[in-house]
Amino acid sequence: MALTIFDLDNTLLAGDSDYLWGAFLVERGIVDGDEFARANARFYREYEAGDMDIFEFSRFSFRSLRDNRLKDLERWRRDFLREKIEPIILPLACELVECHRAAGDTLLIITATNQFVTAPIAERLGIPNLIATVPEQVNGRYTGEVAGTPAYQAGKVERLLDWLEETAASLAGSTFYSDSHNDISLLERVEYPMTTDPDDRLRRHAYDRGWPIISLRG
């Protein structure tokens, strides 16, 4: 079975789940509105530019996990998925996932967005394997720190290689769909790199390399 890998934000979704989770927390009054919104917007700009400090961002993002009870977080997450994520799931992305599933491919999402936010999204999309940035937990509570290597830029490659070793899977015949120049290092690793609604830097790189450019937004 060939491995098919999907980026999540702005690839399978018409938006960024990490940014939207922050915006949702502001709307609900769970975090300080002005300060959090400014920082969230700054980190998103840095992500788009490719120079975000993933550890700094994760510590900022994980504060809400650290400072609230798990049962409250899970309740808010259910509302978040219904209100913010369900409307931005791309129908063409779902068709693409089902096409690869029907072909018997092994399906995997790899995303810099944290596991707390993305695990139920992967489940909703019917994708059984997920590599995401992991918030550290001690005695059942989030600490606000990152556990292991964040799944961001070169970290995605590192985490994927670890996963391949653990699962005895292979990159032979593999495909990776992504919209972001932050994923170029991983796109270079697979047999079939596919750029989906790419940002400007990735689009230029795709033209130079002769990679396919597709749209899942109709």
Backbone bond lengths (Angstrom), bond angles and torsions (degrees), N, CA, C in turn:
res aa  C-N    CA-C-N  psi(-1)  N-CA   C-N-CA  omega(-1)  CA-C   N-CA-C  phi
1 M - - - 1.472 - - 1.521 109.99 -
2 A 1.329 116.97 131.81 1.457 121.59 178.29 1.525 109.86 -77.61
3 L 1.316 115.69 150.73 1.460 121.99 178.15 1.521 109.31 -92.35
4 T 1.330 116.07 127.13 1.463 121.69 174.05 1.517 108.50 -116.90
5 I 1.329 115.55 121.75 1.460 122.66 -175.15 1.524 108.88 -111.46
6 F 1.308 115.91 138.16 1.453 121.47 177.78 1.532 109.42 -123.47
7 D 1.325 116.90 131.42 1.452 120.50 159.30 1.530 106.15 -69.01
8 L 1.317 116.89 160.21 1.469 119.54 -177.16 1.519 112.37 -102.88
9 D 1.332 117.23 -63.55 1.458 121.59 -171.09 1.523 111.21 -71.54
10 N 1.325 115.21 128.52 1.463 123.09 -178.67 1.525 112.78 63.05
11 T 1.335 116.24 15.14 1.461 121.20 171.97 1.523 108.26 -119.41
12 L 1.322 117.52 -70.47 1.460 120.45 173.69 1.523 111.75 -81.48
13 L 1.325 115.67 -23.13 1.465 121.92 177.72 1.521 109.90 -111.04
14 A 1.318 116.67 148.07 1.470 121.73 175.35 1.522 109.11 -90.69
15 G 1.321 115.90 54.76 1.449 122.01 -178.86 1.513 109.30 166.12
16 D 1.339 116.31 -179.02 1.456 122.67 -176.00 1.528 109.09 -112.42
17 S 1.328 117.09 113.45 1.461 120.84 -174.80 1.520 112.26 -65.08
18 D 1.334 117.17 -34.01 1.461 120.51 179.22 1.528 110.72 -64.31
19 Y 1.324 116.27 -48.67 1.459 121.11 178.97 1.533 110.46 -62.74
20 L 1.329 115.83 -42.22 1.462 119.77 -177.62 1.527 112.07 -68.07
21 W 1.330 117.41 -33.49 1.465 120.13 175.73 1.529 109.64 -61.74
22 G 1.327 116.48 -43.96 1.457 119.68 176.92 1.516 112.06 -61.54
23 A 1.339 116.33 -44.25 1.463 120.08 179.15 1.532 111.00 -63.13
24 F 1.319 116.26 -37.86 1.468 121.23 178.05 1.528 110.70 -62.71
25 L 1.330 117.12 -43.10 1.460 120.78 179.34 1.526 111.02 -62.71
26 V 1.334 116.48 -37.44 1.461 120.49 176.73 1.524 110.25 -64.93
27 E 1.333 116.44 -47.22 1.463 120.67 -178.94 1.523 111.73 -59.01
28 R 1.309 117.09 -37.24 1.463 121.53 -178.43 1.531 112.51 -81.73
29 G 1.328 117.71 -5.87 1.451 120.51 -178.55 1.517 113.47 73.29
30 I 1.328 116.51 20.77 1.462 121.74 -178.57 1.522 110.45 -78.90
31 V 1.328 116.44 -29.54 1.464 121.93 177.24 1.517 108.40 -124.85
32 D 1.329 116.04 162.98 1.461 121.41 178.12 1.522 109.39 -62.32
33 G 1.322 116.11 118.64 1.450 120.74 -169.68 1.511 115.45 -60.32
34 D 1.327 117.89 -60.09 1.463 121.13 -172.93 1.522 111.71 -64.07
35 E 1.319 116.31 -49.08 1.467 119.86 -177.41 1.516 111.05 -63.50
36 F 1.325 116.73 -46.40 1.454 120.44 -176.75 1.527 110.85 -66.75
37 A 1.315 116.76 -43.57 1.465 120.20 -178.56 1.529 111.12 -62.25
38 R 1.331 116.82 -41.10 1.472 119.61 178.38 1.522 111.00 -63.27
39 A 1.342 116.22 -46.40 1.462 119.71 -179.11 1.525 110.83 -66.05
40 N 1.322 117.28 -41.15 1.466 121.39 179.89 1.528 110.50 -60.61
41 A 1.326 116.33 -43.39 1.462 120.52 178.89 1.531 110.90 -66.13
42 R 1.333 116.96 -39.68 1.473 119.78 178.90 1.515 111.12 -62.73
43 F 1.316 117.38 -46.35 1.462 120.11 -179.81 1.525 111.16 -62.99
44 Y 1.330 116.80 -36.98 1.460 118.72 -179.72 1.525 110.63 -66.98
45 R 1.324 117.25 -38.87 1.475 120.18 175.98 1.526 110.18 -62.74
46 E 1.326 116.81 -41.45 1.457 120.39 179.77 1.528 110.82 -66.38
47 Y 1.324 117.00 -36.68 1.464 120.55 176.53 1.523 109.94 -61.90
48 E 1.328 116.28 -46.39 1.464 119.80 -179.49 1.525 111.12 -62.68
49 A 1.334 116.81 -32.71 1.457 120.88 179.28 1.526 112.29 -80.22
50 G 1.329 116.72 -14.98 1.456 120.66 179.01 1.509 114.83 86.04
51 D 1.331 118.25 13.20 1.470 119.89 -177.49 1.529 112.58 -124.60
52 M 1.324 116.64 28.52 1.460 120.41 177.91 1.522 110.04 -75.81
53 D 1.326 116.31 137.46 1.459 122.59 172.29 1.529 106.99 -82.66
54 I 1.326 116.97 105.64 1.457 120.53 -173.03 1.524 112.21 -65.06
55 F 1.334 118.06 -31.09 1.466 119.57 179.19 1.531 110.53 -72.40
56 E 1.339 116.43 -41.25 1.464 119.31 176.44 1.521 110.25 -62.59
57 F 1.320 116.39 -45.21 1.457 119.14 179.91 1.526 111.11 -63.19
58 S 1.332 116.82 -43.12 1.461 119.70 -177.29 1.521 111.22 -62.91
59 R 1.319 117.59 -42.03 1.462 120.01 178.30 1.529 110.71 -62.17
60 F 1.330 116.07 -38.82 1.462 120.19 175.60 1.530 110.45 -64.75
61 S 1.320 116.32 -48.95 1.463 121.37 -176.05 1.517 112.59 -66.87
62 F 1.349 116.59 -34.87 1.460 120.40 -174.55 1.530 113.45 -82.11
63 R 1.342 117.48 -4.12 1.457 119.09 178.41 1.530 111.70 -57.39
64 S 1.319 115.61 -40.35 1.467 118.52 -178.86 1.523 111.03 -66.54
65 L 1.336 117.80 -32.20 1.466 120.72 176.19 1.522 110.62 -69.78
66 R 1.331 115.56 -41.07 1.467 121.31 -178.71 1.522 112.09 -66.63
67 D 1.322 116.62 -37.31 1.468 120.39 -167.02 1.526 113.92 -96.42
68 N 1.331 117.79 3.32 1.463 119.61 -177.97 1.525 111.01 -130.44
69 R 1.325 115.09 157.41 1.460 121.00 179.70 1.521 110.11 -71.62
70 L 1.332 115.67 144.71 1.453 120.28 -176.77 1.525 111.45 -59.83
71 K 1.311 118.22 -39.23 1.467 118.91 -178.06 1.532 111.01 -66.40
72 D 1.335 117.71 -32.34 1.464 120.06 175.03 1.521 110.67 -70.24
73 L 1.329 116.23 -43.85 1.464 120.55 178.84 1.529 110.77 -58.62
74 E 1.305 116.77 -43.45 1.465 120.03 -178.96 1.520 111.43 -66.66
75 R 1.326 117.43 -36.31 1.469 120.76 177.26 1.520 110.44 -67.20
76 W 1.330 116.75 -44.40 1.464 119.68 177.56 1.520 110.66 -63.03
77 R 1.338 116.18 -38.53 1.468 119.22 -179.00 1.518 111.24 -63.47
78 R 1.319 118.23 -38.89 1.465 120.30 177.46 1.522 110.66 -60.02
79 D 1.336 116.86 -43.55 1.464 120.39 177.39 1.526 110.99 -64.51
80 F 1.323 115.66 -41.60 1.466 121.11 179.41 1.527 111.20 -59.61
81 L 1.317 116.81 -44.99 1.462 120.07 -179.25 1.524 110.81 -62.91
82 R 1.321 115.97 -40.89 1.455 119.57 -179.28 1.528 111.70 -70.27
83 E 1.331 116.33 -43.52 1.463 119.78 -172.22 1.529 113.54 -84.95
84 K 1.328 116.97 -36.95 1.466 120.17 -170.66 1.526 114.28 -108.19
85 I 1.329 117.62 -33.74 1.456 120.16 -174.17 1.520 112.38 -92.81
86 E 1.304 117.02 -46.85 1.467 118.77 -177.59 1.529 112.51 -52.82
87 P 1.340 119.60 -42.16 1.473 118.82 -179.15 1.528 114.78 -68.68
88 I 1.340 118.93 -16.15 1.464 119.44 -176.61 1.528 112.87 -109.88
89 I 1.335 117.11 9.47 1.465 119.04 172.11 1.527 107.76 -72.26
90 L 1.310 116.20 124.27 1.463 121.02 -173.75 1.531 110.85 -82.24
91 P 1.326 118.72 123.26 1.469 120.08 178.95 1.525 113.38 -56.79
92 L 1.332 117.20 -40.06 1.463 118.83 179.06 1.522 111.66 -66.97
93 A 1.338 116.57 -30.74 1.463 119.65 175.62 1.528 109.85 -66.18
94 C 1.330 116.62 -41.94 1.465 119.65 177.47 1.525 110.99 -61.94
95 E 1.315 117.11 -40.21 1.467 120.50 177.23 1.531 110.79 -63.05
96 L 1.331 116.48 -40.20 1.458 120.65 179.02 1.525 110.81 -63.99
97 V 1.324 116.53 -45.01 1.470 120.40 177.80 1.521 110.13 -58.61
98 E 1.328 116.68 -45.49 1.459 120.07 -178.45 1.524 111.92 -65.99
99 C 1.313 117.46 -33.05 1.464 121.52 176.81 1.526 110.23 -62.29
100 H 1.333 116.10 -46.47 1.466 119.73 179.04 1.533 111.27 -69.32
101 R 1.312 117.24 -34.66 1.467 119.74 177.11 1.533 110.04 -63.33
102 A 1.347 115.53 -44.94 1.465 120.22 -179.67 1.524 111.87 -62.80
103 A 1.347 116.06 -28.71 1.462 120.36 178.73 1.529 112.01 -78.26
104 G 1.334 116.61 -5.55 1.451 120.40 179.14 1.511 114.44 86.15
105 D 1.341 117.51 14.21 1.462 121.03 -178.55 1.532 110.81 -71.45
106 T 1.323 115.94 153.67 1.455 122.53 169.40 1.519 107.95 -82.29
107 L 1.309 117.88 124.07 1.463 122.68 -173.05 1.525 110.41 -102.76
108 L 1.334 115.26 134.77 1.465 121.82 -176.78 1.520 109.72 -144.12
109 I 1.324 117.45 132.61 1.466 122.49 167.76 1.518 107.75 -100.11
110 I 1.331 116.34 134.94 1.458 121.29 172.64 1.522 107.69 -127.00
111 T 1.329 115.92 124.78 1.464 119.85 -171.41 1.518 111.44 -149.28
112 A 1.321 115.35 145.33 1.465 120.21 175.67 1.520 111.73 -73.33
113 T 1.318 117.73 -22.15 1.457 121.19 179.93 1.527 109.92 -65.85
114 N 1.315 115.65 146.41 1.465 119.49 -169.65 1.530 112.96 -69.45
115 Q 1.322 113.06 156.92 1.458 122.29 -174.76 1.523 112.54 -63.11
116 F 1.329 117.80 -34.21 1.462 120.23 -179.86 1.528 110.41 -59.49
117 V 1.318 116.80 -44.15 1.462 121.33 -179.18 1.522 111.72 -75.02
118 T 1.336 117.59 -39.65 1.466 120.10 -167.36 1.522 115.31 -91.59
119 A 1.325 118.43 -21.74 1.469 118.75 -177.55 1.534 112.16 -57.83
120 P 1.339 119.69 -46.89 1.466 117.94 178.90 1.530 113.43 -70.76
121 I 1.325 117.57 -22.86 1.465 119.88 176.00 1.521 109.49 -70.22
122 A 1.334 116.66 -44.89 1.461 120.37 176.48 1.526 110.59 -59.33
123 E 1.336 116.09 -41.08 1.471 120.20 178.18 1.525 110.54 -63.44
124 R 1.328 116.75 -42.59 1.471 120.61 178.67 1.523 111.16 -60.88
125 L 1.312 117.67 -36.10 1.462 121.78 -179.74 1.528 112.53 -83.11
126 G 1.315 116.51 -4.98 1.454 120.22 178.79 1.514 113.74 73.69
127 I 1.326 116.58 26.22 1.471 121.33 179.91 1.525 107.64 -102.70
128 P 1.333 117.15 114.97 1.469 119.95 -167.79 1.518 115.33 -79.11
129 N 1.330 118.27 -16.86 1.458 121.14 -175.64 1.524 109.99 -116.33
130 L 1.334 115.48 134.45 1.465 121.07 -177.08 1.518 110.10 -139.09
131 I 1.328 115.56 129.95 1.465 122.32 167.64 1.520 106.07 -116.39
132 A 1.333 116.21 118.63 1.463 121.46 -178.11 1.521 108.21 -141.38
133 T 1.316 116.02 165.64 1.462 120.26 173.08 1.534 108.24 -66.10
134 V 1.331 116.04 132.71 1.467 120.66 -171.40 1.529 110.50 -105.13
135 P 1.336 118.64 119.72 1.467 120.64 172.59 1.533 109.87 -72.69
136 E 1.297 116.07 132.58 1.462 120.53 -178.35 1.530 110.54 -68.77
137 Q 1.329 115.82 139.82 1.462 122.18 174.11 1.528 110.24 -125.54
138 V 1.309 116.42 139.81 1.461 122.85 174.09 1.527 107.19 -131.73
139 N 1.323 115.25 123.58 1.471 120.80 -179.27 1.525 112.00 54.20
140 G 1.344 115.29 39.90 1.453 120.38 175.39 1.507 116.19 78.44
141 R 1.334 117.51 6.76 1.468 120.86 178.29 1.527 109.74 -122.12
142 Y 1.319 115.23 143.44 1.458 120.02 176.90 1.529 109.94 -73.13
143 T 1.329 115.94 138.34 1.471 120.97 -177.91 1.522 112.72 -93.93
144 G 1.329 117.59 -17.00 1.457 120.94 -174.64 1.516 113.25 93.30
145 E 1.331 117.31 -0.56 1.463 122.25 179.80 1.530 110.28 -107.67
146 V 1.328 115.87 167.85 1.462 122.55 176.79 1.523 109.33 -89.86
147 A 1.318 116.46 138.48 1.459 121.56 172.92 1.532 108.31 -97.29
148 G 1.320 116.69 119.19 1.457 120.36 177.85 1.518 112.94 74.06
149 T 1.322 115.39 -153.14 1.465 122.59 -176.33 1.521 110.82 -89.17
150 P 1.329 118.84 125.27 1.469 119.77 174.91 1.526 111.10 -62.90
151 A 1.307 116.67 144.85 1.464 121.77 -179.64 1.530 109.76 -85.80
152 Y 1.322 115.54 68.98 1.469 121.80 -174.24 1.518 108.79 -139.69
153 Q 1.344 116.23 130.85 1.455 122.62 179.74 1.531 110.26 51.94
154 A 1.337 118.68 -124.71 1.472 120.44 -178.61 1.516 111.87 -61.07
155 G 1.340 116.56 -25.20 1.460 120.02 176.93 1.513 112.55 -62.51
156 K 1.332 117.66 -29.70 1.463 119.92 175.67 1.523 110.60 -63.00
157 V 1.322 115.68 -42.77 1.464 119.58 178.93 1.526 110.12 -63.00
158 E 1.329 116.35 -46.87 1.462 120.66 -179.96 1.525 111.54 -58.98
159 R 1.313 116.03 -46.86 1.462 119.84 -178.87 1.532 110.94 -66.06
160 L 1.326 116.98 -38.50 1.463 119.84 178.84 1.520 110.93 -65.21
161 L 1.317 117.69 -43.36 1.462 120.33 179.48 1.521 110.83 -61.88
162 D 1.337 116.50 -39.05 1.463 119.81 175.85 1.525 110.55 -62.62
163 W 1.327 116.52 -42.58 1.467 121.17 -179.51 1.523 110.95 -64.79
164 L 1.323 116.61 -40.47 1.462 120.30 178.57 1.524 110.84 -61.59
165 E 1.327 116.12 -41.02 1.457 119.79 178.95 1.526 111.11 -66.29
166 E 1.327 115.92 -41.54 1.473 119.98 -178.27 1.526 111.91 -67.16
167 T 1.320 116.96 -34.05 1.463 121.07 -173.87 1.522 113.07 -100.71
168 A 1.327 116.79 -4.04 1.469 121.92 -176.31 1.526 111.12 59.47
169 A 1.336 116.51 29.40 1.456 121.60 175.66 1.533 109.64 -87.60
170 S 1.319 115.55 175.08 1.460 121.08 -174.13 1.523 109.95 -139.72
171 L 1.335 115.84 156.43 1.463 121.01 174.15 1.529 112.29 -89.77
172 A 1.303 117.57 2.65 1.469 120.26 176.40 1.531 109.17 -62.24
173 G 1.331 116.50 122.94 1.458 121.17 179.94 1.518 114.52 74.66
174 S 1.343 116.92 12.91 1.463 120.51 -173.87 1.524 112.70 -77.28
175 T 1.330 114.75 153.55 1.465 123.99 178.12 1.520 108.27 -129.31
176 F 1.340 115.86 143.61 1.467 120.24 175.01 1.511 108.48 -135.07
177 Y 1.338 116.49 126.73 1.455 123.83 176.95 1.522 109.31 -104.38
178 S 1.338 117.42 125.74 1.465 120.50 178.01 1.520 110.70 -153.15
179 D 1.331 113.78 154.68 1.469 121.06 177.31 1.521 113.24 -102.68
180 S 1.352 118.29 -9.97 1.469 120.70 -161.92 1.522 113.77 -115.00
181 H 1.337 115.13 140.12 1.465 119.73 173.95 1.525 111.52 -64.40
182 N 1.340 117.64 -19.98 1.460 119.80 175.96 1.528 112.12 -63.48
183 D 1.338 116.82 -15.81 1.465 121.38 -177.71 1.525 113.62 -102.55
184 I 1.320 117.76 10.40 1.471 119.68 -177.56 1.524 111.39 -57.46
185 S 1.332 117.72 -42.02 1.468 119.65 -177.87 1.524 111.65 -60.63
186 L 1.323 118.10 -33.99 1.459 120.29 177.60 1.527 111.32 -80.30
187 L 1.310 117.00 -37.89 1.469 119.73 175.91 1.523 110.94 -58.25
188 E 1.334 116.58 -34.08 1.462 120.93 179.13 1.534 112.00 -68.03
189 R 1.329 117.46 -20.25 1.464 121.40 -173.68 1.524 113.58 -86.82
190 V 1.335 116.69 -27.56 1.464 118.78 -172.93 1.528 110.32 -87.61
191 E 1.324 114.78 166.27 1.469 119.17 -179.17 1.522 111.47 -75.88
192 Y 1.341 116.25 -35.13 1.467 120.40 -177.19 1.528 110.08 -126.80
193 P 1.334 118.30 87.71 1.470 120.37 175.59 1.526 110.00 -74.89
194 M 1.316 116.45 132.38 1.462 122.40 -179.29 1.521 108.76 -126.95
195 T 1.314 117.55 118.02 1.465 120.40 179.26 1.528 108.42 -94.81
196 T 1.326 115.67 128.30 1.457 121.95 -173.59 1.523 109.44 -118.13
197 D 1.339 116.11 113.35 1.463 120.81 -177.19 1.531 109.57 46.83
198 P 1.333 118.01 55.32 1.469 120.42 -169.09 1.521 113.43 -70.47
199 D 1.340 114.74 152.06 1.461 119.02 170.95 1.532 108.88 -68.62
200 D 1.324 116.48 171.30 1.465 119.88 -171.15 1.526 112.25 -60.79
201 R 1.321 117.30 -42.44 1.464 120.02 -178.41 1.526 111.44 -66.42
202 L 1.315 117.20 -41.34 1.456 119.45 178.03 1.527 110.71 -69.22
203 R 1.316 117.34 -36.74 1.471 119.92 178.75 1.532 110.07 -60.77
204 R 1.330 117.21 -45.30 1.467 119.72 178.52 1.521 110.93 -61.79
205 H 1.330 116.71 -42.28 1.465 120.93 179.63 1.531 110.05 -64.41
206 A 1.323 116.46 -40.94 1.466 120.27 179.28 1.524 111.25 -63.16
207 Y 1.329 117.11 -42.20 1.469 119.96 176.25 1.530 110.35 -59.70
208 D 1.322 116.38 -44.88 1.462 120.47 -178.14 1.525 111.69 -63.44
209 R 1.331 116.20 -37.25 1.464 120.26 -176.10 1.530 112.86 -91.72
210 G 1.310 116.82 -8.40 1.459 120.00 -177.88 1.517 113.62 74.57
211 W 1.341 116.07 27.02 1.459 119.87 179.21 1.531 110.46 -80.08
212 P 1.329 117.39 148.72 1.465 119.78 175.73 1.523 110.95 -63.61
213 I 1.328 115.30 145.29 1.456 123.37 173.71 1.513 107.33 -122.95
214 I 1.338 115.92 119.26 1.459 120.11 -178.66 1.535 109.33 -126.32
215 S 1.322 115.32 167.38 1.454 121.03 175.42 1.521 109.44 -124.18
216 L 1.314 115.95 136.91 1.464 121.77 173.04 1.525 111.17 -107.61
217 R 1.318 115.37 14.26 1.470 119.80 -176.69 1.520 113.33 -108.56
218 G 1.316 116.84 9.76 1.448 120.32 175.20 1.508 113.19 79.61
